Amino acid sequence: MPHVVVKHRPGKSERQKTELAEAITRDVVNHLDAAEEEVSVAFEEITPGDWAERVYRPEIRDKWDQVYRKPGYEME
């Protein structure tokens, strides 16, 4: 049931994404007591010019209390 979406700038290789998905899956299984077959991981490329509008404002700034690993910067 846990579904993790990694939003990142374009240019990551399939190998990088596959290895990260495997690492995330292991950690979700270990830390959330989930079965491996329940975990899904997706990747979404976001250009730097779209980051503030598509990710930072709606998913970080506006949900600050839900973000457990906060970025070390603030955007307008």
PQR file of N, CA, C, O and H, with PARSE charges and radii, in Angstrom:
ATOM      1  N   MET A   1       0.790  -1.197   0.000 -0.4000 1.5000
ATOM      2  CA  MET A   1       0.000   0.000   0.000 -0.0000 2.0000
ATOM      3  C   MET A   1       0.840   1.272   0.000  0.5500 1.7000
ATOM      4  O   MET A   1       0.385   2.259  -0.579 -0.5500 1.4000
ATOM      5  N   PRO A   2       2.005   1.332   0.589 -0.5600 1.5000
ATOM      6  CA  PRO A   2       2.759   2.583   0.472  0.2800 2.0000
ATOM      7  C   PRO A   2       3.144   2.855  -0.987  0.5500 1.7000
ATOM      8  O   PRO A   2       3.648   1.977  -1.688 -0.5500 1.4000
ATOM      9  N   HIS A   3       2.896   4.077  -1.417 -0.4000 1.5000
ATOM     10  CA  HIS A   3       3.284   4.519  -2.756 -0.0000 2.0000
ATOM     11  C   HIS A   3       4.132   5.769  -2.593  0.5500 1.7000
ATOM     12  O   HIS A   3       3.687   6.754  -2.004 -0.5500 1.4000
ATOM     13  H   HIS A   3       2.487   4.790  -0.847  0.4000 1.0000
ATOM     14  N   VAL A   4       5.340   5.731  -3.108 -0.4000 1.5000
ATOM     15  CA  VAL A   4       6.287   6.839  -2.988 -0.0000 2.0000
ATOM     16  C   VAL A   4       6.503   7.440  -4.370  0.5500 1.7000
ATOM     17  O   VAL A   4       6.767   6.723  -5.335 -0.5500 1.4000
ATOM     18  H   VAL A   4       5.702   4.931  -3.587  0.4000 1.0000
ATOM     19  N   VAL A   5       6.388   8.766  -4.457 -0.4000 1.5000
ATOM     20  CA  VAL A   5       6.646   9.465  -5.712 -0.0000 2.0000
ATOM     21  C   VAL A   5       7.870  10.340  -5.510  0.5500 1.7000
ATOM     22  O   VAL A   5       7.901  11.181  -4.612 -0.5500 1.4000
ATOM     23  H   VAL A   5       6.173   9.349  -3.673  0.4000 1.0000
ATOM     24  N   VAL A   6       8.878  10.139  -6.348 -0.4000 1.5000
ATOM     25  CA  VAL A   6      10.096  10.937  -6.312 -0.0000 2.0000
ATOM     26  C   VAL A   6      10.013  11.930  -7.459  0.5500 1.7000
ATOM     27  O   VAL A   6       9.977  11.543  -8.627 -0.5500 1.4000
ATOM     28  H   VAL A   6       8.853   9.455  -7.078  0.4000 1.0000
ATOM     29  N   LYS A   7       9.983  13.203  -7.121 -0.4000 1.5000
ATOM     30  CA  LYS A   7       9.942  14.257  -8.133 -0.0000 2.0000
ATOM     31  C   LYS A   7      11.332  14.844  -8.218  0.5500 1.7000
ATOM     32  O   LYS A   7      11.922  15.214  -7.202 -0.5500 1.4000
ATOM     33  H   LYS A   7      10.013  13.517  -6.172  0.4000 1.0000
ATOM     34  N   HIS A   8      11.856  14.929  -9.421 -0.4000 1.5000
ATOM     35  CA  HIS A   8      13.251  15.316  -9.597 -0.0000 2.0000
ATOM     36  C   HIS A   8      13.446  16.024 -10.926  0.5500 1.7000
ATOM     37  O   HIS A   8      12.587  15.980 -11.807 -0.5500 1.4000
ATOM     38  H   HIS A   8      11.377  14.629 -10.246  0.4000 1.0000
ATOM     39  N   ARG A   9      14.601  16.682 -11.052 -0.4000 1.5000
ATOM     40  CA  ARG A   9      14.908  17.343 -12.319 -0.0000 2.0000
ATOM     41  C   ARG A   9      15.245  16.287 -13.371  0.5500 1.7000
ATOM     42  O   ARG A   9      15.719  15.205 -13.024 -0.5500 1.4000
ATOM     43  H   ARG A   9      15.298  16.718 -10.336  0.4000 1.0000
ATOM     44  N   PRO A  10      15.011  16.579 -14.635 -0.5600 1.5000
ATOM     45  CA  PRO A  10      15.294  15.631 -15.712  0.2800 2.0000
ATOM     46  C   PRO A  10      16.779  15.268 -15.775  0.5500 1.7000
ATOM     47  O   PRO A  10      17.643  16.022 -15.329 -0.5500 1.4000
ATOM     48  N   GLY A  11      17.041  14.108 -16.335 -0.4000 1.5000
ATOM     49  CA  GLY A  11      18.415  13.706 -16.598 -0.0000 2.0000
ATOM     50  C   GLY A  11      18.914  12.526 -15.791  0.5500 1.7000
ATOM     51  O   GLY A  11      20.074  12.140 -15.939 -0.5500 1.4000
ATOM     52  H   GLY A  11      16.339  13.495 -16.697  0.4000 1.0000
ATOM     53  N   LYS A  12      18.088  11.940 -14.948 -0.4000 1.5000
ATOM     54  CA  LYS A  12      18.514  10.777 -14.179 -0.0000 2.0000
ATOM     55  C   LYS A  12      18.379   9.543 -15.057  0.5500 1.7000
ATOM     56  O   LYS A  12      17.424   9.418 -15.823 -0.5500 1.4000
ATOM     57  H   LYS A  12      17.146  12.253 -14.828  0.4000 1.0000
ATOM     58  N   SER A  13      19.330   8.640 -14.945 -0.4000 1.5000
ATOM     59  CA  SER A  13      19.324   7.437 -15.781 -0.0000 2.0000
ATOM     60  C   SER A  13      18.331   6.400 -15.260  0.5500 1.7000
ATOM     61  O   SER A  13      17.898   6.457 -14.109 -0.5500 1.4000
ATOM     62  H   SER A  13      20.107   8.741 -14.323  0.4000 1.0000
ATOM     63  N   GLU A  14      17.987   5.468 -16.115 -0.4000 1.5000
ATOM     64  CA  GLU A  14      17.117   4.369 -15.698 -0.0000 2.0000
ATOM     65  C   GLU A  14      17.775   3.575 -14.573  0.5500 1.7000
ATOM     66  O   GLU A  14      17.099   3.135 -13.643 -0.5500 1.4000
ATOM     67  H   GLU A  14      18.339   5.422 -17.050  0.4000 1.0000
ATOM     68  N   ARG A  15      19.070   3.397 -14.655 -0.4000 1.5000
ATOM     69  CA  ARG A  15      19.787   2.683 -13.593 -0.0000 2.0000
ATOM     70  C   ARG A  15      19.673   3.418 -12.258  0.5500 1.7000
ATOM     71  O   ARG A  15      19.405   2.796 -11.230 -0.5500 1.4000
ATOM     72  H   ARG A  15      19.619   3.755 -15.410  0.4000 1.0000
ATOM     73  N   GLN A  16      19.872   4.727 -12.267 -0.4000 1.5000
ATOM     74  CA  GLN A  16      19.747   5.510 -11.035 -0.0000 2.0000
ATOM     75  C   GLN A  16      18.346   5.358 -10.444  0.5500 1.7000
ATOM     76  O   GLN A  16      18.194   5.150  -9.241 -0.5500 1.4000
ATOM     77  H   GLN A  16      20.090   5.232 -13.102  0.4000 1.0000
ATOM     78  N   LYS A  17      17.334   5.462 -11.287 -0.4000 1.5000
ATOM     79  CA  LYS A  17      15.960   5.371 -10.800 -0.0000 2.0000
ATOM     80  C   LYS A  17      15.649   3.965 -10.287  0.5500 1.7000
ATOM     81  O   LYS A  17      14.998   3.814  -9.253 -0.5500 1.4000
ATOM     82  H   LYS A  17      17.457   5.632 -12.265  0.4000 1.0000
ATOM     83  N   THR A  18      16.104   2.952 -10.991 -0.4000 1.5000
ATOM     84  CA  THR A  18      15.867   1.574 -10.556 -0.0000 2.0000
ATOM     85  C   THR A  18      16.545   1.292  -9.222  0.5500 1.7000
ATOM     86  O   THR A  18      15.942   0.694  -8.331 -0.5500 1.4000
ATOM     87  H   THR A  18      16.633   3.075 -11.830  0.4000 1.0000
ATOM     88  N   GLU A  19      17.792   1.717  -9.081 -0.4000 1.5000
ATOM     89  CA  GLU A  19      18.516   1.486  -7.828 -0.0000 2.0000
ATOM     90  C   GLU A  19      17.883   2.254  -6.671  0.5500 1.7000
ATOM     91  O   GLU A  19      17.786   1.729  -5.562 -0.5500 1.4000
ATOM     92  H   GLU A  19      18.283   2.202  -9.805  0.4000 1.0000
ATOM     93  N   LEU A  20      17.452   3.494  -6.918 -0.4000 1.5000
ATOM     94  CA  LEU A  20      16.788   4.257  -5.863 -0.0000 2.0000
ATOM     95  C   LEU A  20      15.452   3.620  -5.501  0.5500 1.7000
ATOM     96  O   LEU A  20      15.109   3.549  -4.321 -0.5500 1.4000
ATOM     97  H   LEU A  20      17.531   3.920  -7.819  0.4000 1.0000
ATOM     98  N   ALA A  21      14.694   3.157  -6.485 -0.4000 1.5000
ATOM     99  CA  ALA A  21      13.411   2.502  -6.209 -0.0000 2.0000
ATOM    100  C   ALA A  21      13.613   1.260  -5.342  0.5500 1.7000
ATOM    101  O   ALA A  21      12.818   0.997  -4.439 -0.5500 1.4000
ATOM    102  H   ALA A  21      14.972   3.215  -7.444  0.4000 1.0000
ATOM    103  N   GLU A  22      14.655   0.509  -5.607 -0.4000 1.5000
ATOM    104  CA  GLU A  22      14.956  -0.675  -4.795 -0.0000 2.0000
ATOM    105  C   GLU A  22      15.328  -0.273  -3.366  0.5500 1.7000
ATOM    106  O   GLU A  22      14.888  -0.908  -2.407 -0.5500 1.4000
ATOM    107  H   GLU A  22      15.301   0.722  -6.340  0.4000 1.0000
ATOM    108  N   ALA A  23      16.135   0.777  -3.223 -0.4000 1.5000
ATOM    109  CA  ALA A  23      16.537   1.241  -1.889 -0.0000 2.0000
ATOM    110  C   ALA A  23      15.331   1.779  -1.110  0.5500 1.7000
ATOM    111  O   ALA A  23      15.174   1.496   0.078 -0.5500 1.4000
ATOM    112  H   ALA A  23      16.492   1.293  -4.001  0.4000 1.0000
ATOM    113  N   ILE A  24      14.500   2.543  -1.778 -0.4000 1.5000
ATOM    114  CA  ILE A  24      13.295   3.070  -1.126 -0.0000 2.0000
ATOM    115  C   ILE A  24      12.396   1.925  -0.688  0.5500 1.7000
ATOM    116  O   ILE A  24      11.866   1.938   0.423 -0.5500 1.4000
ATOM    117  H   ILE A  24      14.628   2.773  -2.743  0.4000 1.0000
ATOM    118  N   THR A  25      12.222   0.941  -1.549 -0.4000 1.5000
ATOM    119  CA  THR A  25      11.390  -0.212  -1.211 -0.0000 2.0000
ATOM    120  C   THR A  25      11.920  -0.919   0.028  0.5500 1.7000
ATOM    121  O   THR A  25      11.152  -1.239   0.935 -0.5500 1.4000
ATOM    122  H   THR A  25      12.652   0.930  -2.452  0.4000 1.0000
ATOM    123  N   ARG A  26      13.220  -1.164   0.075 -0.4000 1.5000
ATOM    124  CA  ARG A  26      13.818  -1.811   1.258 -0.0000 2.0000
ATOM    125  C   ARG A  26      13.538  -1.004   2.518  0.5500 1.7000
ATOM    126  O   ARG A  26      13.155  -1.564   3.545 -0.5500 1.4000
ATOM    127  H   ARG A  26      13.844  -0.904  -0.662  0.4000 1.0000
ATOM    128  N   ASP A  27      13.729   0.307   2.441 -0.4000 1.5000
ATOM    129  CA  ASP A  27      13.519   1.150   3.618 -0.0000 2.0000
ATOM    130  C   ASP A  27      12.050   1.205   4.036  0.5500 1.7000
ATOM    131  O   ASP A  27      11.745   1.184   5.228 -0.5500 1.4000
ATOM    132  H   ASP A  27      14.040   0.761   1.607  0.4000 1.0000
ATOM    133  N   VAL A  28      11.155   1.275   3.077 -0.4000 1.5000
ATOM    134  CA  VAL A  28       9.728   1.281   3.410 -0.0000 2.0000
ATOM    135  C   VAL A  28       9.351  -0.029   4.090  0.5500 1.7000
ATOM    136  O   VAL A  28       8.630  -0.022   5.088 -0.5500 1.4000
ATOM    137  H   VAL A  28      11.403   1.293   2.108  0.4000 1.0000
ATOM    138  N   VAL A  29       9.825  -1.142   3.569 -0.4000 1.5000
ATOM    139  CA  VAL A  29       9.556  -2.442   4.178 -0.0000 2.0000
ATOM    140  C   VAL A  29      10.100  -2.479   5.605  0.5500 1.7000
ATOM    141  O   VAL A  29       9.406  -2.917   6.523 -0.5500 1.4000
ATOM    142  H   VAL A  29      10.411  -1.148   2.758  0.4000 1.0000
ATOM    143  N   ASN A  30      11.332  -2.024   5.791 -0.4000 1.5000
ATOM    144  CA  ASN A  30      11.970  -2.069   7.111 -0.0000 2.0000
ATOM    145  C   ASN A  30      11.364  -1.099   8.112  0.5500 1.7000
ATOM    146  O   ASN A  30      11.193  -1.452   9.279 -0.5500 1.4000
ATOM    147  H   ASN A  30      11.895  -1.669   5.045  0.4000 1.0000
ATOM    148  N   HIS A  31      11.041   0.097   7.692 -0.4000 1.5000
ATOM    149  CA  HIS A  31      10.610   1.134   8.630 -0.0000 2.0000
ATOM    150  C   HIS A  31       9.101   1.228   8.818  0.5500 1.7000
ATOM    151  O   HIS A  31       8.636   1.681   9.864 -0.5500 1.4000
ATOM    152  H   HIS A  31      11.180   0.385   6.745  0.4000 1.0000
ATOM    153  N   LEU A  32       8.332   0.807   7.820 -0.4000 1.5000
ATOM    154  CA  LEU A  32       6.879   0.910   7.930 -0.0000 2.0000
ATOM    155  C   LEU A  32       6.206  -0.454   8.065  0.5500 1.7000
ATOM    156  O   LEU A  32       4.980  -0.559   8.052 -0.5500 1.4000
ATOM    157  H   LEU A  32       8.709   0.439   6.971  0.4000 1.0000
ATOM    158  N   ASP A  33       7.028  -1.495   8.196 -0.4000 1.5000
ATOM    159  CA  ASP A  33       6.501  -2.839   8.377 -0.0000 2.0000
ATOM    160  C   ASP A  33       5.522  -3.210   7.262  0.5500 1.7000
ATOM    161  O   ASP A  33       4.460  -3.779   7.511 -0.5500 1.4000
ATOM    162  H   ASP A  33       8.025  -1.409   8.207  0.4000 1.0000
ATOM    163  N   ALA A  34       5.898  -2.879   6.048 -0.4000 1.5000
ATOM    164  CA  ALA A  34       5.068  -3.190   4.881 -0.0000 2.0000
ATOM    165  C   ALA A  34       5.644  -4.412   4.173  0.5500 1.7000
ATOM    166  O   ALA A  34       6.838  -4.694   4.274 -0.5500 1.4000
ATOM    167  H   ALA A  34       6.762  -2.417   5.845  0.4000 1.0000
ATOM    168  N   ALA A  35       4.797  -5.120   3.468 -0.4000 1.5000
ATOM    169  CA  ALA A  35       5.257  -6.224   2.639 -0.0000 2.0000
ATOM    170  C   ALA A  35       5.823  -5.649   1.335  0.5500 1.7000
ATOM    171  O   ALA A  35       5.288  -4.683   0.792 -0.5500 1.4000
ATOM    172  H   ALA A  35       3.827  -4.891   3.387  0.4000 1.0000
ATOM    173  N   GLU A  36       6.893  -6.243   0.848 -0.4000 1.5000
ATOM    174  CA  GLU A  36       7.541  -5.732  -0.362 -0.0000 2.0000
ATOM    175  C   GLU A  36       6.569  -5.624  -1.537  0.5500 1.7000
ATOM    176  O   GLU A  36       6.646  -4.672  -2.315 -0.5500 1.4000
ATOM    177  H   GLU A  36       7.328  -7.028   1.289  0.4000 1.0000
ATOM    178  N   GLU A  37       5.668  -6.576  -1.672 -0.4000 1.5000
ATOM    179  CA  GLU A  37       4.729  -6.548  -2.800 -0.0000 2.0000
ATOM    180  C   GLU A  37       3.686  -5.442  -2.675  0.5500 1.7000
ATOM    181  O   GLU A  37       2.963  -5.168  -3.633 -0.5500 1.4000
ATOM    182  H   GLU A  37       5.606  -7.349  -1.040  0.4000 1.0000
ATOM    183  N   GLU A  38       3.597  -4.810  -1.524 -0.4000 1.5000
ATOM    184  CA  GLU A  38       2.664  -3.697  -1.333 -0.0000 2.0000
ATOM    185  C   GLU A  38       3.252  -2.350  -1.753  0.5500 1.7000
ATOM    186  O   GLU A  38       2.513  -1.383  -1.940 -0.5500 1.4000
ATOM    187  H   GLU A  38       4.184  -5.032  -0.746  0.4000 1.0000
ATOM    188  N   VAL A  39       4.557  -2.283  -1.899 -0.4000 1.5000
ATOM    189  CA  VAL A  39       5.251  -1.005  -2.120 -0.0000 2.0000
ATOM    190  C   VAL A  39       5.350  -0.702  -3.615  0.5500 1.7000
ATOM    191  O   VAL A  39       5.695  -1.570  -4.418 -0.5500 1.4000
ATOM    192  H   VAL A  39       5.157  -3.069  -1.747  0.4000 1.0000
ATOM    193  N   SER A  40       5.042   0.545  -3.971 -0.4000 1.5000
ATOM    194  CA  SER A  40       5.267   1.006  -5.344 -0.0000 2.0000
ATOM    195  C   SER A  40       6.021   2.330  -5.288  0.5500 1.7000
ATOM    196  O   SER A  40       5.850   3.124  -4.363 -0.5500 1.4000
ATOM    197  H   SER A  40       4.762   1.250  -3.319  0.4000 1.0000
ATOM    198  N   VAL A  41       6.860   2.547  -6.299 -0.4000 1.5000
ATOM    199  CA  VAL A  41       7.679   3.754  -6.377 -0.0000 2.0000
ATOM    200  C   VAL A  41       7.583   4.304  -7.791  0.5500 1.7000
ATOM    201  O   VAL A  41       7.764   3.573  -8.764 -0.5500 1.4000
ATOM    202  H   VAL A  41       6.999   1.902  -7.050  0.4000 1.0000
ATOM    203  N   ALA A  42       7.298   5.591  -7.897 -0.4000 1.5000
ATOM    204  CA  ALA A  42       7.200   6.251  -9.199 -0.0000 2.0000
ATOM    205  C   ALA A  42       8.161   7.428  -9.245  0.5500 1.7000
ATOM    206  O   ALA A  42       8.551   7.961  -8.206 -0.5500 1.4000
ATOM    207  H   ALA A  42       7.151   6.185  -7.106  0.4000 1.0000
ATOM    208  N   PHE A  43       8.538   7.826 -10.439 -0.4000 1.5000
ATOM    209  CA  PHE A  43       9.416   8.966 -10.647 -0.0000 2.0000
ATOM    210  C   PHE A  43       8.736   9.942 -11.589  0.5500 1.7000
ATOM    211  O   PHE A  43       8.136   9.542 -12.587 -0.5500 1.4000
ATOM    212  H   PHE A  43       8.221   7.393 -11.283  0.4000 1.0000
ATOM    213  N   GLU A  44       8.832  11.219 -11.268 -0.4000 1.5000
ATOM    214  CA  GLU A  44       8.239  12.265 -12.095 -0.0000 2.0000
ATOM    215  C   GLU A  44       9.279  13.357 -12.317  0.5500 1.7000
ATOM    216  O   GLU A  44       9.769  13.962 -11.363 -0.5500 1.4000
ATOM    217  H   GLU A  44       9.318  11.544 -10.458  0.4000 1.0000
ATOM    218  N   GLU A  45       9.608  13.601 -13.560 -0.4000 1.5000
ATOM    219  CA  GLU A  45      10.581  14.644 -13.892 -0.0000 2.0000
ATOM    220  C   GLU A  45       9.899  16.008 -13.897  0.5500 1.7000
ATOM    221  O   GLU A  45       8.844  16.187 -14.506 -0.5500 1.4000
ATOM    222  H   GLU A  45       9.210  13.110 -14.335  0.4000 1.0000
ATOM    223  N   ILE A  46      10.516  16.963 -13.211 -0.4000 1.5000
ATOM    224  CA  ILE A  46      10.006  18.331 -13.140 -0.0000 2.0000
ATOM    225  C   ILE A  46      11.152  19.266 -13.532  0.5500 1.7000
ATOM    226  O   ILE A  46      12.231  19.194 -12.943 -0.5500 1.4000
ATOM    227  H   ILE A  46      11.373  16.818 -12.716  0.4000 1.0000
ATOM    228  N   THR A  47      10.937  20.122 -14.497 -0.4000 1.5000
ATOM    229  CA  THR A  47      11.994  21.055 -14.877 -0.0000 2.0000
ATOM    230  C   THR A  47      12.192  22.083 -13.764  0.5500 1.7000
ATOM    231  O   THR A  47      11.242  22.419 -13.058 -0.5500 1.4000
ATOM    232  H   THR A  47      10.060  20.180 -14.975  0.4000 1.0000
ATOM    233  N   PRO A  48      13.422  22.586 -13.600 -0.5600 1.5000
ATOM    234  CA  PRO A  48      13.670  23.579 -12.548  0.2800 2.0000
ATOM    235  C   PRO A  48      12.730  24.786 -12.635  0.5500 1.7000
ATOM    236  O   PRO A  48      12.327  25.325 -11.605 -0.5500 1.4000
ATOM    237  N   GLY A  49      12.382  25.209 -13.832 -0.4000 1.5000
ATOM    238  CA  GLY A  49      11.491  26.348 -13.995 -0.0000 2.0000
ATOM    239  C   GLY A  49      10.073  26.091 -13.511  0.5500 1.7000
ATOM    240  O   GLY A  49       9.347  27.036 -13.201 -0.5500 1.4000
ATOM    241  H   GLY A  49      12.710  24.771 -14.669  0.4000 1.0000
ATOM    242  N   ASP A  50       9.672  24.838 -13.442 -0.4000 1.5000
ATOM    243  CA  ASP A  50       8.332  24.471 -12.982 -0.0000 2.0000
ATOM    244  C   ASP A  50       8.292  24.038 -11.523  0.5500 1.7000
ATOM    245  O   ASP A  50       7.212  23.827 -10.970 -0.5500 1.4000
ATOM    246  H   ASP A  50      10.262  24.071 -13.694  0.4000 1.0000
ATOM    247  N   TRP A  51       9.456  23.903 -10.892 -0.4000 1.5000
ATOM    248  CA  TRP A  51       9.541  23.332  -9.549 -0.0000 2.0000
ATOM    249  C   TRP A  51       8.703  24.109  -8.522  0.5500 1.7000
ATOM    250  O   TRP A  51       7.933  23.507  -7.774 -0.5500 1.4000
ATOM    251  H   TRP A  51      10.333  24.074 -11.341  0.4000 1.0000
ATOM    252  N   ALA A  52       8.845  25.419  -8.482 -0.4000 1.5000
ATOM    253  CA  ALA A  52       8.139  26.213  -7.467 -0.0000 2.0000
ATOM    254  C   ALA A  52       6.627  26.049  -7.596  0.5500 1.7000
ATOM    255  O   ALA A  52       5.935  25.831  -6.601 -0.5500 1.4000
ATOM    256  H   ALA A  52       9.470  25.908  -9.090  0.4000 1.0000
ATOM    257  N   GLU A  53       6.121  26.152  -8.805 -0.4000 1.5000
ATOM    258  CA  GLU A  53       4.676  26.102  -9.013 -0.0000 2.0000
ATOM    259  C   GLU A  53       4.101  24.693  -8.888  0.5500 1.7000
ATOM    260  O   GLU A  53       3.026  24.515  -8.316 -0.5500 1.4000
ATOM    261  H   GLU A  53       6.683  26.328  -9.614  0.4000 1.0000
ATOM    262  N   ARG A  54       4.798  23.699  -9.411 -0.4000 1.5000
ATOM    263  CA  ARG A  54       4.248  22.339  -9.449 -0.0000 2.0000
ATOM    264  C   ARG A  54       4.561  21.513  -8.208  0.5500 1.7000
ATOM    265  O   ARG A  54       3.827  20.580  -7.880 -0.5500 1.4000
ATOM    266  H   ARG A  54       5.672  23.843  -9.876  0.4000 1.0000
ATOM    267  N   VAL A  55       5.659  21.855  -7.511 -0.4000 1.5000
ATOM    268  CA  VAL A  55       6.061  21.023  -6.370 -0.0000 2.0000
ATOM    269  C   VAL A  55       6.199  21.831  -5.085  0.5500 1.7000
ATOM    270  O   VAL A  55       5.528  21.538  -4.096 -0.5500 1.4000
ATOM    271  H   VAL A  55       6.255  22.613  -7.778  0.4000 1.0000
ATOM    272  N   TYR A  56       7.061  22.842  -5.090 -0.4000 1.5000
ATOM    273  CA  TYR A  56       7.383  23.522  -3.837 -0.0000 2.0000
ATOM    274  C   TYR A  56       6.150  24.128  -3.157  0.5500 1.7000
ATOM    275  O   TYR A  56       5.880  23.843  -1.990 -0.5500 1.4000
ATOM    276  H   TYR A  56       7.606  23.080  -5.894  0.4000 1.0000
ATOM    277  N   ARG A  57       5.413  24.952  -3.878 -0.4000 1.5000
ATOM    278  CA  ARG A  57       4.260  25.612  -3.241 -0.0000 2.0000
ATOM    279  C   ARG A  57       3.165  24.622  -2.815  0.5500 1.7000
ATOM    280  O   ARG A  57       2.763  24.623  -1.651 -0.5500 1.4000
ATOM    281  H   ARG A  57       5.632  25.184  -4.826  0.4000 1.0000
ATOM    282  N   PRO A  58       2.676  23.777  -3.738 -0.5600 1.5000
ATOM    283  CA  PRO A  58       1.544  22.926  -3.343  0.2800 2.0000
ATOM    284  C   PRO A  58       1.905  21.738  -2.451  0.5500 1.7000
ATOM    285  O   PRO A  58       1.080  21.296  -1.652 -0.5500 1.4000
ATOM    286  N   GLU A  59       3.130  21.217  -2.579 -0.4000 1.5000
ATOM    287  CA  GLU A  59       3.439  19.976  -1.870 -0.0000 2.0000
ATOM    288  C   GLU A  59       4.425  20.137  -0.716  0.5500 1.7000
ATOM    289  O   GLU A  59       4.529  19.254   0.135 -0.5500 1.4000
ATOM    290  H   GLU A  59       3.801  21.577  -3.228  0.4000 1.0000
ATOM    291  N   ILE A  60       5.138  21.241  -0.680 -0.4000 1.5000
ATOM    292  CA  ILE A  60       6.095  21.459   0.410 -0.0000 2.0000
ATOM    293  C   ILE A  60       5.615  22.614   1.277  0.5500 1.7000
ATOM    294  O   ILE A  60       5.262  22.412   2.439 -0.5500 1.4000
ATOM    295  H   ILE A  60       5.053  21.959  -1.371  0.4000 1.0000
ATOM    296  N   ARG A  61       5.598  23.809   0.729 -0.4000 1.5000
ATOM    297  CA  ARG A  61       5.214  24.981   1.520 -0.0000 2.0000
ATOM    298  C   ARG A  61       3.815  24.853   2.106  0.5500 1.7000
ATOM    299  O   ARG A  61       3.614  25.124   3.290 -0.5500 1.4000
ATOM    300  H   ARG A  61       5.884  23.973  -0.215  0.4000 1.0000
ATOM    301  N   ASP A  62       2.848  24.445   1.294 -0.4000 1.5000
ATOM    302  CA  ASP A  62       1.464  24.403   1.753 -0.0000 2.0000
ATOM    303  C   ASP A  62       1.147  23.179   2.621  0.5500 1.7000
ATOM    304  O   ASP A  62       0.056  23.085   3.183 -0.5500 1.4000
ATOM    305  H   ASP A  62       3.011  24.224   0.332  0.4000 1.0000
ATOM    306  N   LYS A  63       2.091  22.249   2.729 -0.4000 1.5000
ATOM    307  CA  LYS A  63       1.906  21.058   3.571 -0.0000 2.0000
ATOM    308  C   LYS A  63       3.100  20.902   4.517  0.5500 1.7000
ATOM    309  O   LYS A  63       3.512  19.785   4.830 -0.5500 1.4000
ATOM    310  H   LYS A  63       2.977  22.325   2.272  0.4000 1.0000
ATOM    311  N   TRP A  64       3.645  22.023   4.964 -0.4000 1.5000
ATOM    312  CA  TRP A  64       4.872  22.049   5.764 -0.0000 2.0000
ATOM    313  C   TRP A  64       4.811  21.082   6.942  0.5500 1.7000
ATOM    314  O   TRP A  64       5.811  20.442   7.266 -0.5500 1.4000
ATOM    315  H   TRP A  64       3.311  22.931   4.710  0.4000 1.0000
ATOM    316  N   ASP A  65       3.663  20.971   7.580 -0.4000 1.5000
ATOM    317  CA  ASP A  65       3.527  20.097   8.746 -0.0000 2.0000
ATOM    318  C   ASP A  65       3.597  18.612   8.387  0.5500 1.7000
ATOM    319  O   ASP A  65       3.777  17.778   9.275 -0.5500 1.4000
ATOM    320  H   ASP A  65       2.850  21.492   7.317  0.4000 1.0000
ATOM    321  N   GLN A  66       3.459  18.270   7.119 -0.4000 1.5000
ATOM    322  CA  GLN A  66       3.536  16.875   6.677 -0.0000 2.0000
ATOM    323  C   GLN A  66       4.915  16.511   6.130  0.5500 1.7000
ATOM    324  O   GLN A  66       5.189  15.335   5.887 -0.5500 1.4000
ATOM    325  H   GLN A  66       3.312  18.947   6.398  0.4000 1.0000
ATOM    326  N   VAL A  67       5.777  17.491   5.935 -0.4000 1.5000
ATOM    327  CA  VAL A  67       7.099  17.261   5.339 -0.0000 2.0000
ATOM    328  C   VAL A  67       8.083  16.930   6.461  0.5500 1.7000
ATOM    329  O   VAL A  67       8.378  17.787   7.294 -0.5500 1.4000
ATOM    330  H   VAL A  67       5.555  18.446   6.132  0.4000 1.0000
ATOM    331  N   TYR A  68       8.583  15.720   6.491 -0.4000 1.5000
ATOM    332  CA  TYR A  68       9.489  15.278   7.549 -0.0000 2.0000
ATOM    333  C   TYR A  68      10.944  15.573   7.231  0.5500 1.7000
ATOM    334  O   TYR A  68      11.753  15.706   8.149 -0.5500 1.4000
ATOM    335  H   TYR A  68       8.343  15.023   5.815  0.4000 1.0000
ATOM    336  N   ARG A  69      11.291  15.675   5.987 -0.4000 1.5000
ATOM    337  CA  ARG A  69      12.637  16.092   5.587 -0.0000 2.0000
ATOM    338  C   ARG A  69      12.455  17.363   4.779  0.5500 1.7000
ATOM    339  O   ARG A  69      12.136  17.325   3.591 -0.5500 1.4000
ATOM    340  H   ARG A  69      10.633  15.567   5.242  0.4000 1.0000
ATOM    341  N   LYS A  70      12.665  18.497   5.451 -0.4000 1.5000
ATOM    342  CA  LYS A  70      12.433  19.792   4.825 -0.0000 2.0000
ATOM    343  C   LYS A  70      13.675  20.244   4.058  0.5500 1.7000
ATOM    344  O   LYS A  70      14.799  19.941   4.458 -0.5500 1.4000
ATOM    345  H   LYS A  70      12.924  18.527   6.417  0.4000 1.0000
ATOM    346  N   PRO A  71      13.470  20.975   2.948 -0.5600 1.5000
ATOM    347  CA  PRO A  71      14.615  21.490   2.195  0.2800 2.0000
ATOM    348  C   PRO A  71      15.320  22.585   3.003  0.5500 1.7000
ATOM    349  O   PRO A  71      14.723  23.195   3.891 -0.5500 1.4000
ATOM    350  N   GLY A  72      16.571  22.818   2.690 -0.4000 1.5000
ATOM    351  CA  GLY A  72      17.360  23.826   3.393 -0.0000 2.0000
ATOM    352  C   GLY A  72      17.216  25.208   2.806  0.5500 1.7000
ATOM    353  O   GLY A  72      18.083  26.056   3.018 -0.5500 1.4000
ATOM    354  H   GLY A  72      17.055  22.323   1.969  0.4000 1.0000
ATOM    355  N   TYR A  73      16.138  25.463   2.070 -0.4000 1.5000
ATOM    356  CA  TYR A  73      15.899  26.769   1.455 -0.0000 2.0000
ATOM    357  C   TYR A  73      14.407  27.026   1.418  0.5500 1.7000
ATOM    358  O   TYR A  73      13.601  26.114   1.603 -0.5500 1.4000
ATOM    359  H   TYR A  73      15.434  24.774   1.898  0.4000 1.0000
ATOM    360  N   GLU A  74      14.052  28.261   1.179 -0.4000 1.5000
ATOM    361  CA  GLU A  74      12.645  28.616   0.987 -0.0000 2.0000
ATOM    362  C   GLU A  74      12.503  29.306  -0.363  0.5500 1.7000
ATOM    363  O   GLU A  74      13.371  30.078  -0.770 -0.5500 1.4000
ATOM    364  H   GLU A  74      14.707  29.002   1.028  0.4000 1.0000
ATOM    365  N   MET A  75      11.419  29.028  -1.043 -0.4000 1.5000
ATOM    366  CA  MET A  75      11.126  29.648  -2.338 -0.0000 2.0000
ATOM    367  C   MET A  75       9.880  30.496  -2.182  0.5500 1.7000
ATOM    368  O   MET A  75       9.044  30.241  -1.316 -0.5500 1.4000
ATOM    369  H   MET A  75      10.713  28.401  -0.712  0.4000 1.0000
ATOM    370  N   GLU A  76       9.767  31.480  -3.007 -0.4000 1.5000
ATOM    371  CA  GLU A  76       8.537  32.302  -3.036 -0.0000 2.0000
ATOM    372  C   GLU A  76       7.485  31.610  -3.849  0.5500 1.7000
ATOM    373  O   GLU A  76       6.379  32.130  -3.999 -0.5500 1.4000
ATOM    374  H   GLU A  76      10.447  31.687  -3.711  0.4000 1.0000
TER
END
